[in-house]
Amino acid sequence: MTQSRPLAAVLGCSGPKLTDAEQCLFRETNPFGFILFARNCENPDQVRALIDDFRDCVGREDAPVLIDQEGGRVARLKPPHWRAAPPAGSFARLAQTNRDKGTEAAKLNARLIAAELHALGVTVNCAPVLDLPRPGADPIIGDRASGSDASTAVSIGRAICEGLLEGGMLPVVKHIPGHGRASVDSHEALPEVSTPQEDLEATDFAPFRALNGLPWAMTAHVLFSSIDPGAPATLSPIVIRKIIRDRIGFTGLLISDDLSMGALGGEIGDRASTALAAGCDLALHCNGRLDEMEAIAVVCPSLSDAAMARVERAETWRRKPQPFDADAALARVDQLLGEAAQP
């Protein structure tokens, strides 16, 4: 029997179909939402059936289903059933020579992605990436970024959000307050950034500040030693309250990055409870391991009143997709990127 208010967690699953144990866990704990990875996505009919099963388990037809469908290297839906979309960096490069064409192409590309996601029942896309990659940083961000300078990142990031919203998706800006200086991949180890706060405010934090009214954001597993030398942003009440909520002014729903990543130490349940206590609204767990999801469910509370209010505000952004000529949009994106590639 599910609780009346959902668990403050977004969980994944191990394969293309729910196991009996996964179904039992989701029915008993009622997680707020679910996330899809490539291991869960074989073909459109299978994905739709899996999403239906997610929602059937928790008895909520509107339970959020998330995915990371950025384009480029980060795409959970792949050919031949889904389009291989370009990365955000392609549009950022175009915007360097023609801002209007770059933003037009980025918005149309995002609208195309949204159409594919909406057809499956996905409701939240974890994009755009607003991190500003720096020379010498780990390439984990690279061409995933909406730009290497704040102005371009804001323009391309906003265009991506507009395209996703027009297609019925809620965007998730990431990785707040910034992952672009990380010298190691946070999937593997904890990056430490020693840049002074005033420099970060003028650079890395700027794109997030400019788009601080958007519905969702995802935290960075980065330790900012000039702000809180004791905890990465995801687990730091100082970073979340002083920087993300106060200085950046983000007012939306805040979800942790994947708690199973190598950047974080300690038991998985402790990671979840610490992230929520620090100020995250939702704990995200992605690897599909049943034992870890069970450990999170034991310690994870239901959504707080503040989180519920942010969920409701986020949903006011949701739009019903209007008629859309996907073929014409695709042709225009190809044309714009083709012009940019010409010498």
N, C-alpha and C positions, 0 to 999 in steps of 0.2 A: 504494500500500500504506500502510495507516494505522500510526501508531506505537502501541506497547502502552499508553501512558498518554496520555489526551487532552491537547490543547493547552489552555492556561489562558485560553480565550477563549470568549465567546458571540457569535455572528455572526448577521446577518440575511440577507435576500436581496432582490432588486430588484422582484419581482412575484409574481403568484399561482402561478407555476410556476418550478421551478429551471431556469436556463439550463444548457447543456452545460458552460460554463466554471465556473459555481458548483458543479455536481456534481463536476467534476474537482478543484476546490480543496478541497471538503469531504472527498472521498475521500483526497486526498493528505495533508491536514493534521490531520484528526480533531479538530475543535473540540469542547470539552466539551459545548456546548449551542447552542441557536438561539433567536431571538426573532422574534415576529410583530408586524407593524404593519398599519395599515388597508390599505395597498397590497397586502398579502399575503392579504387575507381577503374573498372574494367571496360564498361560500355554504358551508354546512357540509360538503358532500361534497368540495368543492375544498380546504378547509382540512385535512380529514382526509388527503387524498391528498398534500398538500404536507408535512405532518408525517411521514407514512410515508416520503416521499422523503428528508427530512432524516435520519431514523434509518437508512434503508437505506444512505445514503452513508457513514456512520461505522460501520455494522455493530453498533450498540448499540440494542436495543429500548427501553432505559430512558434514552436520551440526553435530558436536560432540554429542554423547550420552554417558553419564557417568553412572557409577554404583559403589557401594561399594561392591565388591565381594571378600572379603579377605579370606573367609573360617572361620570356627569356629563360634564365636558369631555374627560376622558381615558378613552376607550373605543375599542379597536381593532375590536371586533365591534359592528356597528351594525344598527339596523332596516333592512329588514324581517325579516331572518333571526334577529336576536338582540334581546333586550330592552334598552330604554334605561333603564338603572338610575340611580337618584338618586346624587348625589355624597355623599361622606362628611359634608360640611358639613350636609346635611339632618338627619342623625342626631345630629350634634353639637348643633344647635339644639334638637332635641327633648330631648336629654339635659340641656340647661340648665334645663328645666322639670320633667322627669321622667327621672331617670337610668336607671331600670329599663326604661322604654319605649324610650328611645333606644338602649340597648345591645341590647335584644331585636330591634328593627327592623334595626340594623346587622348583627347576626349572621345574621338570616334573609336579608337582602339579599345578604350575602357567600356564604351557602350557595346561593342561587339562581345567583349568578355562577359559583360553583364547579361547579354541575351542568352549566351550559352549556360550561364549559371542559373538564371531564372527558369529556364526550361527543365532543369533538374530538380528544382526546389531549394537550392542554396539561397540563403538570404543575406549573408555577410561575407564580404571579400576583404582579406587582410592585405590591403594596399590602399594608398601608395606608401613607398619608402621615402621619408623626408630626411634621412640621414645624409650628411654632407661628407663624402669620402675624402680623405686627406692623403697626400703623398706619403708613402711608407706604411700606410695602414694595411691591415689584412684585407685580401680581396673579397671577403665574404659579402661586402656591400657592393662595391664596384658599379657595374652598369645597372644594378637594381635601383640605384638612386635616381630620384627625379631631377637631380642636378648637382653639380659640384659647388655651386654658389647659392646663397640663400634666395636671391631673386628668381633664378631659374627654377629652383626646387619648389618655390611657392607657386609659380605659374603653372608648371607641369603637374605638380601635386594637386592643385586646385582643379585643373582640367580633368585629371583622372577621377577625382571625386565626383565631378559633375557628370561625367559619362556613366560612372557606376550608379549614381543616384537616379539618373534618368532611366536606367534599365532595371530599377527596382532593388538594387543592392545597397546596403549600408557599407561605406568604406571604413577601414581601420587604418589610421595613420600610425606609422611605426618608424623607428623604435624610440619612443619618447623617453628622455630628453635628447637623445642623439647617440648613434652607434658608429659614426663615420671615422672617429679617431682610433677605434679599437685596433690594437696591434696583433691581437690573436682572435681566432674565430670563437665566439661565445658558445657555439655548439660543443667545443672541445675544452675550453678553459676560460677562466675569468679575465677579461681585459681590464686593465687599469689605465685610466686617463688622469694625468696630473696637471693638465691645463688649468690655469686660474679661472675661477668662476666668472670674472668680468669678461674674459676672452670668450668663454663658452656662451655667455649671454649674447655677445655681439655676433656670434657665428652659428654654432651648432644648434642653439636653442631657437634661433630666429625663425626658421620655417614653421616650427611647431607653434610659436607664438602667433604668427600670422594666420594660422589655420586653427586657432584654439577653440573655435566654436563647433567643430565637427563632432559627429555623434560618438565615435569610438576611437580609442588609441591603445596601442600596445607598448609595454615598457621595454627598456633596454637592460639586458644583463651586463651592465658595465659599471665598474667601480670608479666613481669620480672622487679622487682622493682630496681634492680641494674643497669638497662639499661635505662628504661623509666618508672618511677613510675606513669605516668599519663594515660597510655593507654595500653591495651592488644596488643600483637604482630600484630594481624590482622589489628588494627586501628592505629598502631604506625609508622610514617615515620622514626623514629629513628631506631626501630628494623628492619624494612624492608630494609632501605637503608644502615644503618651502619652494621647490623649483617647479614641479609639474603643475600643481594647483595654484600656487601664488604667483611666482615670477612669470611662468609661461601663461598661466591663466586658463589652462584646459578645464573645461566644465563638463565634459562628456563621460561616458562609461569607460573605465580604465581596466584593461585586461592584462595580466602578466604575459610575458613571453613564455614559451614552453618550459615548465618547471623541471622537466627531465633532462634539460641540456647540461652539458659538462661544466658550464660556468658556475653553477651553484653546488654547494657542498651540503652535507647532512642528509638525513632521512627525507624521503619525498613528502611525507606528511608534515614534517616540520617546515619544509620549504613552502608548502601551501598555506599553512597557518600563519607563518611569518609574513608572506606576501600580502595576505588579507589584512593582517594586523597593521602592516605598514601603510595601507591605504588603497591597495588594489581592490577593485570591485569584484573581480572574477579571477579565479585561479585556472590557468590553462595547462592541460596535460595532453601530450600528443602521441606518445610512442605506442599506445594501445596495450601496454602491459596490464593485465588484470590485477595483479598483486599491488601494483603502484596505484591504480585507480581506487582499489578497495581501501588502501591506506589513506588516500586523500579524502575519500567519503567519510571515513571515521572522524576526521578532525575538522572537516569543512562545515562551516555554518550555512544556514540559509541566507539568501540575499538580504543585506541590510536595508533599512528604510531608505538611506541615501542612495544605495545602488538601485533599488527599485524605482526611485524617482528619476535617476539617470537613464534607466532602461526606457521608461515611459517617454522621456524627452527625446531620446534617440529615435524611438519609433515614429515621432512626429516628422522625421526626415524622410520616412519611407514613402515612395511614390509608386503608383501603378504604371508599369511601362506602357508607353504609347506606341502606336504603329511605327515600325522602323524598317528601313530598307537596308538590310545587312549587306547585300551584294554591292550596293552603291557606296556604303561606308567603307567596305573592305577595299574597293577599287580606289577610293580617295586616299586611304591610308597608304596603300602601295604607291600611288602616284606621288604623294608628298615625300615619302621616304626615298623613292627612286630619284626624285629631283635633287634631294640632298646628297645622294651618293654620286651624282655626276660631277666630273672634274670641272 
